[in-house]
């Protein structure tokens, strides 16, 4: 069993989370049940200029309206927004990983504290969401890259893939090591120890996350190299439910 380490954000991140929360409350009004913060911001490990604001919006009933980037313009960060109804979130298997993630390191910033009612976070198969999604990434990432025109978006796709490659490698060994982390650098450290021949490629992924290269060709080459570490999968993964798709609200970050 893992500890519950989620906590309300502070400082700059608290102001940003409150501002985004207020905008979402205004948009959803009576449809809204709760808004929860997850990821590095809720764990207290967020880094300005690099970390995203990871939110999940739970509604009282289904809604098709999803906020677009214009709603959040001016925050200079990327907002990763997942959305579900509260009943579906609490019962559907596809949200098992997110329930675990919030129980481990989530914090409610609007609405009732539903996180306290979630089961205690324990290491079980639903914790390896990144590894389960490998088949989907392998099929989708490069076509998406080729159809994207903007160099910054191409770079973001490669960063996204490399970050998940590291977490997938970590997920492959975490049950044997009886450990868990959502922060990229502990994941990279353990993955590099367990997959020593790929040490340089593994460390390049979080390094690119910190200081992204603006060369489209170089990032594409790195992404392909990263992909080679997890493809083809050692065993069929398509039978597992992948983690729910997120809506990425990209807001320009001058850093």
C-alpha positions as CSV (number, residue, x, y, z in Angstrom):
1,X,0.0,0.0,0.0
2,X,1.2,3.5,-0.9
3,X,0.9,6.6,1.2
4,X,-1.6,9.4,0.3
5,X,0.8,12.2,-0.6
6,X,-1.5,14.6,-2.5
7,X,-1.8,18.1,-1.1
8,X,-3.2,21.5,-2.2
9,X,-0.8,23.5,-4.3
10,X,0.9,26.6,-3.0
11,X,2.3,29.8,-4.3
12,X,2.3,30.3,-8.1
13,X,0.7,26.9,-8.7
14,X,-2.1,27.6,-6.2
15,X,-3.0,30.9,-7.9
16,X,-2.9,29.2,-11.3
17,X,-5.0,26.3,-10.2
18,X,-7.6,28.6,-8.5
19,X,-7.9,30.7,-11.7
20,X,-8.4,27.8,-14.0
21,X,-10.8,26.2,-11.5
22,X,-12.9,29.4,-11.4
23,X,-13.0,29.4,-15.2
24,X,-14.2,25.8,-15.3
25,X,-16.8,26.5,-12.7
26,X,-18.1,29.3,-14.7
27,X,-18.3,27.2,-17.9
28,X,-19.9,24.1,-16.4
29,X,-22.1,25.8,-13.7
30,X,-24.6,23.3,-12.3
31,X,-23.1,20.4,-14.3
32,X,-20.0,20.5,-12.2
33,X,-19.5,18.0,-9.4
34,X,-15.8,18.5,-8.6
35,X,-12.3,19.4,-9.9
36,X,-9.2,17.6,-8.8
37,X,-5.6,18.3,-9.2
38,X,-3.1,15.5,-9.9
39,X,0.5,15.1,-11.2
40,X,3.5,16.9,-10.0
41,X,1.6,20.0,-8.8
42,X,-0.4,17.9,-6.3
43,X,2.8,16.1,-5.3
44,X,4.6,19.3,-4.6
45,X,7.3,18.5,-7.2
46,X,6.2,20.9,-10.0
47,X,8.9,22.9,-11.8
48,X,8.1,26.3,-13.3
49,X,8.6,26.3,-17.1
50,X,8.4,22.5,-17.4
51,X,5.5,21.1,-15.4
52,X,1.9,21.0,-16.6
53,X,-1.2,21.6,-14.7
54,X,-3.0,18.3,-14.6
55,X,-6.7,18.4,-13.8
56,X,-9.7,16.1,-13.9
57,X,-13.2,17.5,-14.1
58,X,-16.1,15.4,-12.8
59,X,-19.6,16.3,-13.8
60,X,-23.0,15.4,-12.4
61,X,-24.1,14.2,-15.8
62,X,-22.7,13.9,-19.3
63,X,-21.7,17.0,-21.2
64,X,-20.2,17.4,-24.6
65,X,-18.7,20.9,-24.1
66,X,-15.0,20.7,-23.5
67,X,-13.0,23.9,-22.8
68,X,-10.6,25.0,-25.5
69,X,-7.3,26.6,-25.3
70,X,-8.8,30.1,-25.5
71,X,-10.4,29.6,-22.2
72,X,-7.0,29.3,-20.5
73,X,-5.0,31.6,-22.6
74,X,-2.4,33.7,-20.7
75,X,-1.4,31.1,-18.1
76,X,1.7,30.2,-20.0
77,X,1.5,26.5,-19.1
78,X,0.0,23.4,-20.7
79,X,-3.2,22.3,-19.0
80,X,-3.9,18.5,-19.2
81,X,-7.7,18.1,-18.7
82,X,-9.5,14.8,-18.3
83,X,-13.3,14.8,-18.0
84,X,-15.9,12.2,-16.8
85,X,-19.1,12.0,-14.9
86,X,-18.8,11.3,-11.2
87,X,-20.8,8.0,-11.4
88,X,-18.7,6.7,-14.4
89,X,-15.4,7.7,-12.8
90,X,-16.2,5.9,-9.6
91,X,-17.3,2.6,-11.2
92,X,-15.9,2.2,-14.8
93,X,-12.8,0.0,-15.2
94,X,-11.3,2.4,-17.7
95,X,-10.8,4.9,-14.8
96,X,-9.1,2.5,-12.5
97,X,-5.7,4.0,-13.0
98,X,-6.9,7.5,-12.5
99,X,-8.7,6.5,-9.3
100,X,-5.4,5.0,-8.1
101,X,-3.5,8.0,-9.2
102,X,-5.7,10.5,-7.3
103,X,-5.8,8.3,-4.2
104,X,-2.0,8.3,-4.3
105,X,-1.3,11.9,-5.1
106,X,-4.4,13.9,-5.9
107,X,-6.1,16.9,-4.3
108,X,-9.6,18.3,-4.7
109,X,-9.6,22.0,-5.5
110,X,-13.3,22.5,-6.1
111,X,-16.4,20.5,-4.8
112,X,-16.7,17.7,-2.3
113,X,-13.6,15.7,-1.2
114,X,-14.3,12.5,-3.2
115,X,-10.7,11.5,-3.1
116,X,-10.9,10.6,0.6
117,X,-13.6,8.1,-0.4
118,X,-11.3,6.3,-2.9
119,X,-9.7,3.0,-1.8
120,X,-6.2,3.2,-0.5
121,X,-3.6,3.2,-3.3
122,X,-2.0,-0.3,-3.7
123,X,0.3,-1.7,-6.4
124,X,-1.9,-3.8,-8.7
125,X,-2.0,-4.3,-12.5
126,X,-4.1,-1.2,-13.0
127,X,-1.0,0.8,-12.0
128,X,0.8,0.1,-15.2
129,X,-1.3,2.3,-17.4
130,X,1.6,3.5,-19.5
131,X,2.8,0.0,-20.4
132,X,-0.7,-1.0,-21.3
133,X,-1.0,1.8,-23.8
134,X,2.1,1.0,-25.8
135,X,0.1,-0.6,-28.7
136,X,-1.9,2.5,-29.1
137,X,1.2,4.8,-29.1
138,X,3.0,2.6,-31.6
139,X,0.1,2.8,-34.0
140,X,-0.7,6.5,-33.6
141,X,2.3,8.6,-32.7
142,X,4.2,8.8,-36.1
143,X,1.1,9.5,-38.3
144,X,0.2,12.3,-35.9
145,X,3.7,13.6,-36.1
146,X,3.6,13.6,-39.9
147,X,0.3,15.4,-40.2
148,X,1.3,18.1,-37.7
149,X,2.6,21.3,-39.4
150,X,4.0,23.3,-36.5
151,X,7.6,22.5,-35.4
152,X,6.7,23.2,-31.8
153,X,3.9,20.7,-31.9
154,X,6.2,18.1,-33.5
155,X,8.6,18.7,-30.7
156,X,5.8,18.3,-28.1
157,X,4.7,14.9,-29.7
158,X,8.3,13.6,-29.4
159,X,8.6,14.8,-25.8
160,X,5.3,13.2,-25.0
161,X,6.4,9.9,-26.4
162,X,9.8,9.9,-24.7
163,X,8.4,10.7,-21.3
164,X,6.0,7.8,-21.6
165,X,8.7,5.5,-22.8
166,X,10.6,6.1,-19.6
167,X,7.5,5.5,-17.5
168,X,6.7,2.3,-19.4
169,X,10.1,0.9,-18.7
170,X,9.7,1.8,-15.1
171,X,6.2,0.1,-15.0
172,X,7.8,-3.0,-16.4
173,X,9.9,-3.5,-13.2
174,X,8.0,-1.7,-10.5
175,X,6.2,-4.8,-9.2
176,X,9.5,-6.7,-8.8
177,X,11.0,-3.7,-7.0
178,X,7.9,-2.9,-5.0
179,X,8.1,0.8,-5.7
180,X,6.1,3.5,-7.5
181,X,6.7,7.0,-8.7
182,X,5.0,9.4,-11.0
183,X,8.0,11.8,-11.3
184,X,10.1,11.3,-14.4
185,X,13.5,11.4,-12.9
186,X,13.0,8.6,-10.3
187,X,11.4,6.6,-13.1
188,X,14.4,7.2,-15.4
189,X,16.9,6.3,-12.6
190,X,15.3,3.0,-12.0
191,X,14.7,2.2,-15.7
192,X,18.3,3.0,-16.5
193,X,19.5,0.6,-13.7
194,X,17.3,-2.2,-15.0
195,X,17.9,-1.6,-18.7
196,X,21.6,-0.7,-18.5
197,X,22.4,-1.1,-22.3
198,X,19.8,1.7,-23.0
199,X,21.1,4.0,-20.3
200,X,21.9,6.9,-22.6
201,X,18.6,6.8,-24.5
202,X,16.6,6.6,-21.3
203,X,18.3,9.6,-19.8
204,X,18.0,11.6,-23.0
205,X,14.2,11.5,-22.6
206,X,13.9,13.4,-19.4
207,X,16.8,15.6,-20.5
208,X,14.9,16.6,-23.6
209,X,11.9,17.2,-21.3
210,X,14.0,19.7,-19.4
211,X,15.8,21.4,-22.3
212,X,14.0,20.5,-25.5
213,X,15.9,20.7,-28.8
214,X,14.2,22.8,-31.4
215,X,15.5,20.6,-34.3
216,X,12.5,18.6,-35.7
217,X,14.8,16.0,-37.2
218,X,16.8,15.4,-34.1
219,X,13.6,15.1,-31.9
220,X,12.1,12.7,-34.4
221,X,15.3,10.5,-34.3
222,X,15.2,10.5,-30.5
223,X,11.5,9.6,-30.5
224,X,12.1,6.7,-32.8
225,X,15.0,5.5,-30.7
226,X,12.9,5.8,-27.6
227,X,10.1,3.8,-29.2
228,X,12.5,1.0,-30.1
229,X,12.8,0.3,-26.3
230,X,9.2,-0.6,-25.9
231,X,8.3,-2.0,-29.4
232,X,7.5,-4.6,-30.2
233,X,6.0,-5.3,-26.8
234,X,7.2,-8.4,-25.0
235,X,3.7,-9.7,-24.8
236,X,0.3,-8.7,-26.3
237,X,-1.0,-5.5,-24.5
238,X,-4.0,-4.7,-26.6
239,X,-6.2,-6.8,-24.4
240,X,-5.7,-4.4,-21.5
241,X,-7.8,-1.3,-21.2
242,X,-5.6,1.8,-22.0
243,X,-5.7,4.8,-19.7
244,X,-8.5,7.3,-20.7
245,X,-7.7,9.7,-23.5
246,X,-6.9,13.2,-22.2
247,X,-7.7,16.6,-23.8
248,X,-4.6,18.6,-24.1
249,X,-5.1,22.3,-23.9
250,X,-1.9,23.7,-25.2
251,X,-1.1,27.2,-24.0
252,X,2.1,28.9,-25.3
253,X,5.0,28.8,-22.9
254,X,7.7,31.3,-23.8
255,X,10.3,29.4,-21.7
